Amino acid sequence: MIKIAALTTESRNENSQNIDQMSTHEVLKTINDEDKTVASSIEAVLPEIAATVDIVYESLLMGGRLFYVGAGTSGRLGILDAVECPPTYSTPPELVQGIMAGGSIALVQAVEGAEDDPQLGAMDLEEKKLTHFDVVVGIAASGRTPYVVGALQYAKQAGAKTISLSSNQESIISKYTDIAIEVMTGPEVVTGSTRMKAATAHKLVLNMITTSTMIKLGKVYGNLMVDLNASNVKLKERAKNIVSTITNESYHNVENVLEMTNYEVKPSIVMIKAGVDFEVAKRCIQLSNGFVRNAIELAKQDVYINSIENKG
């Protein structure tokens, strides 16, 4: 069994050993200087992140799901990334899911001992009825959390693809995965407080995984989120701005089209750019596997073919 003190994330940071004697500005500068190192730590594992994205993408294409599993901060980060996917990309809530030790109550209140039982991790995943199409990402800064170990072991047995995300080399959870993402963020400003650099790195990595996957699935046009779920006033305004930017149409015209599509951005863009109705736009989007650029070209062809047929 690995001693906690031997972990990189538990070692003392030389740059902050006298932080209790620093001024407010010095404390903040020390934290900020350490945070600056996070991006370079991630850069070192970009190949592993890229391989993960490709696995997730292929799995989702085949009807699989993405699960994040963690305890404490790690579990909360997984849930945070998962719950942002439906409003941002109109994905069903079951497509990307976060599971954490202790259940939903652990989001706002520590559940003592929940992370220490590997069987609980296995049981929580078992309830999801995993298949070989699914992907499970186990998150643990220490790389040794029993709950996560149990979940990954179960996922392996179920035939799902497995990924580990930690901040220690040769971590225990990496032994049970197809890909190991070990982001070496080093000692924390406050020793062992992995909610800081390690958590920041892990949040960035999770953002990279889902964002890159959604781009590959055709949910982005340029750098605009064309599959957002316009469920409130702010998002409706964003939808209008997106459609207006892409089509160069006036705000008023865009608003009228969006009202016709119940604020679905993709068909609104195709309708305006190709001059087709809602049904044709939807059909072309479906035939183009969700890619708006391809749908526009297909819709234009549809208009051309129909015009020839009508002349004939």
Secondary structure, 3 states (H helix, E strand, C coil): CCCHHHCHHHCCCHHHCCHHHCCHHHHHHHHHHHHCCHHHHHHCCHHHHHHHHHHHHHHHHCCCCEEEEECCHHHHHHHHHHHHHHHHHCCCCCCEEEEECCCHHHHCCCCCCHHHCHHHHHHHHHCCCCCCCCEEEEECCCCCCHHHHHHHHHHHHHCCEEEEEECCCCCCHHHHCCEEEECCCCCCCCCCCCCCHHHHHHHHHHHHHHHHHHHHCCCEECCEECCCCCCCHHHHHHHHHHHHHHHCCCHHHHHHHHHHCCCCHHHHHHHHHHCCCHHHHHHHHHHCCCCHHHHHHHHHHHHHHHHHHHHC
